Amino acid sequence: MGSTSVGQKKPTGTFRRLVPPSATPDASILLATRAARALADGLVSVVLATYLAAIGFTSSEVGLVVTATMLGSAALSLVVGLRAHRHSRRRLLRVLSLLMVATGLAFAGFTTFWALVLVALVGTLNPGGNDISAFQPTEQAALPDTVDDRHRTAIFARYGLIGILVAAVGAGLAGAPGWVAEQMSVDRVDALRWCFLIYAVLGAVAFRLYASLSERVEHRPQATSKPLGPSRRTVFRLAALFSLDSFGGGFTVTAILVLWLQLRFDLSLAISGAVFFWAGLLAACSQLLAPRLAARIGLIRTMSYTHLPANCFLVLAAFMPNAGLAVACLLCRAALSQMDVPARSSYVMAVVSIDERPAAASITGVPRSLAAALPPAMAGWLLTLTTFGWPLVIGGTIKATYDVVLLHQFRHHPPPEEDHLGPRGALVD
């Protein structure tokens, strides 16, 4: 069971109506920090490629910077994953939020290629618009301790919902710099640079929210406990499969998709921002269906049965002859592609012990970050050769392979709460 107990206060604040009935106030705080970071990530993920191009970077250099941001995130997540189980979660999250502030200020201040590559390597910038970052493993390890087990998938669904929905708002705001530059006679590069200052401000907001977390989010392992114990083999198998999925996803991070739409169909930044705003809304709405679907067919089937058709739409988008059809495929993909996220997080937390949760969250997250780091540079290079959507074809095919392998290997290994489901995921009496 989670850490909720009789006598604890109910959640208060803006997010109190979003959390399950058994949630503690810390659940609302973690949802609020997710929102602050998602707004920042959604904004800069769309602006990043345009900003780098505006200051003179080539497509290959843009891809290299994006790769550097993902490598840096992976390295930082690795450090967190190996050490977090012995350190305060609250202190760790505050330190990461300060690094987020420094990253935004540095991107706003530097314009040379190698300086930005260095900042990308040591900073927290997230070019994908999703949440592959050093924050994620720590927050995911803390979330199950804020609710009862029966509401675990629901809290992860809300966590994902808020992340996607607010990131979509951030993507929609990406057209604002162009409007400001036109209406107020501001230099376009300066207008884009302000987005990174907003990123830094939102990092400061996250710091303040993390400071209000209670002692209940801390889990003190036994002195003799190891990061991973009996679930070691399961966690490593899941980490390998999730890495395959992220490797494919690295070819189609938001920054690369924006670049492809601009090169292939000459879409403006404002239109691209609107596209990813609606894509985010569709993905967010789909998160609400994940707990109900998982209750009927199980977590593993929910992950595979929704993710596979989403990747087919991704591949189809590359072959579309015009922008309208390509965007339609991307929106169809968005409506299905994120339903696996709460199911995946809930499954990992369910099949390990409480002591193993921080390490499991980190170990399944760190390889994902590493696997997603190299493809953006490859995708950028491919787009210098041709405007055809090879990154979409390659990424979608790899991710579809992951769906099939995951279903084959884990469909007969459900979490404990799925004992009421039959061998094919059907309800049994």
Secondary structure, 3 states (H helix, E strand, C coil): CCCCCCCCCCCCCCCCCCCCCCCCHHHHHHHHHHHHHHHHHHHHHHHHHHHHHHCCCCHHHHHHHHHHHHHHHHHHHHHHHHHHHHCCHHHHHHHHHHHHHHHHHHHHHCCCHHHHHHHHHHCCCCCCCCCCCCHHHHHHHHHHHHCCHHHHHHHHHHHHHHHHHHHHHHHHHHHHHHHHHHHCCCCHHHHHHHHHHHHHHHHHHHHHHHCCCCHHHCCCCCCCCCCCCCCHHHHHHHHHHHHHHHHHHHHHCHHHHHHHHHHHHCCCHHHHHHHHHHHHHHHHHHHCCHHHHHHHHCHHHHHHHHHHHHHHHHHHHHCCCCHHHHHHHHHHHHHHHCCHHHHHHHHHHHCCCCCCHHHHHHHHHHHHHHHHHCHHHHHHHHHHHCCCCHHHHHHHHHHHHHHHHHHHHHCCCCCHHHCCECCCCCECC
